[in-house]
Amino acid sequence: MTIEENAQRPTSNAERSIQKAFDQYVVPTYARFDLALERGEGSYVFDVNGRRYLDFGGGIAVCALGHANPEITQALVEQSRKLVHVSNLYYIEPQARLAKRIVDLIAPGRVFFCNSGAEANEGLFKLARKFGHDEDRYEIITALESFHGRTLAGIAATGQEKVKKGFEPMVAGFKQVPFNDLDAMRGAITKSTAAILIEAIQGESGITMATREYLLGLRKLCDEQNLLLLLDEVQAGHFRTGKFHSWQRILEDQDADFLPDGISMAKALGGGFPIGAFWAREKFAGLLSAGTHASTFGGTPLACAVALRILDVIERDALAENARQIGEFLLHGLRDLRRRNPNVVRDVRGLGLMIGIEFDSRFTGIETVKRLHEKNLLTIPAATSVVRLLPPLNLREEEARQGLCAIEEVIADLAEQEQREVRPKGVRRRNR
Ligand SMILES: *Cc1c(COP(=O)(O)O)cnc(C)c1O
């Protein structure tokens, strides 16, 4: 099944035959756009017909250094000639180096390696269960509109009904409260509560940032009630916002005392090579002792070598600063478009290269993303009317400008449509 129902772009034979194979052989869990991508180069991807797109989706916040990055290729080739996999029965030198690197970027603690965001969160759930176990505390409170992955515990933790539907009964011990609402969180804590887990920037539901007060308040609450404060940085982390993690960007180092107890990572950590991880603060890191948790592929020499190279390049090329600057440039341009088209663009928000454009509710995110495909720009839909920009961290200003032009053209088209649809005064337009 494809998302594309009224495609402007003709579907080629090459695409049709790929789609046919999908229809026959691939479990239909994804609604896909009518696009088959074949190769990439930096911030661009090419479809099977050779048409070029500027990629502001970055494989959903994954491709930190863009596509076909020669330095990633080099790291893959060099390490795969030495050692791809050995298992965690043995010491793995690149895993040790990557763990140290991550600890240096956060604070004293330890790292566990896995393969995805959902798996990283599972690790945090087990850390919280172990932490509360002897006092019969097991409950983890999360936020409404959150997203924490698609495993059974992941959907129980996620604050969106649509991911849970049909998979009941939910894993016990999760409940949700409104985001950025300290009183709601305080009110939800019971004698069974062991931890609080939030995204410092909610991604899937449309880019909503935690306030500084919320983060500091949660820390205080967790200290008072002896709870673990866990942050899901799977999407917002890895320098996307201009700091390693988004909570570090939100606080801008002004609150040196703030530190979470656990943090999950994945997506851009491997720049497209699958790797996930969680960091646990030193005093809790020993909770998961030998034999209590494991992952066969966790922290392979290959995955760690790639992640290390990415961190090297980000540091060498000052890409955190680039994400911050190009992010500002995009936000500035988008806010200008919003000012000029207030009936089409309702809000523009984000930090660094994690940006949400909220359109009027008449324009769904999926429809707008498809219109942007026509202008050769890839973006990611979120919530109902939000379009997300999650481009590579090495995006150039010229590319950002080009993307803005495509967005401006689509906004102009939508504004024109809006004009045509204007109804007589007093008649409310219904949402589509
Ligand atoms: C993508 C995402 C996940 C799940 O990651 P997977 O690698 O798909 O399992 C979890 N949390 C957040 C915030 C995400 O954006």
Ligand as a Chemical Component Dictionary entry (heavy atoms), coordinates in Angstrom:
data_LIG
# 
_chem_comp.id                   LIG 
_chem_comp.type                 NON-POLYMER 
_chem_comp.pdbx_formal_charge   0 
_chem_comp.three_letter_code    LIG 
# 
loop_
_chem_comp_atom.comp_id 
_chem_comp_atom.atom_id 
_chem_comp_atom.alt_atom_id 
_chem_comp_atom.type_symbol 
_chem_comp_atom.charge 
_chem_comp_atom.model_Cartn_x 
_chem_comp_atom.model_Cartn_y 
_chem_comp_atom.model_Cartn_z 
_chem_comp_atom.pdbx_ordinal 
LIG C1 C1 C 0 12.867 6.658 16.480 1  
LIG C2 C2 C 0 12.664 6.782 17.937 2  
LIG C3 C3 C 0 12.662 5.664 18.777 3  
LIG C4 C4 C 0 12.712 4.243 18.252 4  
LIG O1 O1 O 0 13.906 4.003 17.611 5  
LIG P1 P1 P 0 14.031 2.672 16.699 6  
LIG O2 O2 O 0 15.467 2.662 16.299 7  
LIG O3 O3 O 0 13.077 2.845 15.566 8  
LIG O4 O4 O 0 13.647 1.516 17.554 9  
LIG C5 C5 C 0 12.571 5.858 20.137 10 
LIG N1 N1 N 0 12.481 7.095 20.654 11 
LIG C6 C6 C 0 12.468 8.196 19.886 12 
LIG C7 C7 C 0 12.380 9.546 20.525 13 
LIG C8 C8 C 0 12.540 8.084 18.494 14 
LIG O5 O5 O 0 12.495 9.174 17.734 15 
# 
loop_
_chem_comp_bond.comp_id 
_chem_comp_bond.atom_id_1 
_chem_comp_bond.atom_id_2 
_chem_comp_bond.value_order 
_chem_comp_bond.pdbx_ordinal 
LIG C1 C2 SING 1  
LIG C2 C3 SING 2  
LIG C2 C8 DOUB 3  
LIG C3 C4 SING 4  
LIG C3 C5 DOUB 5  
LIG C4 O1 SING 6  
LIG O1 P1 SING 7  
LIG P1 O2 DOUB 8  
LIG P1 O3 SING 9  
LIG P1 O4 SING 10 
LIG C5 N1 SING 11 
LIG N1 C6 DOUB 12 
LIG C6 C7 SING 13 
LIG C6 C8 SING 14 
LIG C8 O5 SING 15 
# 
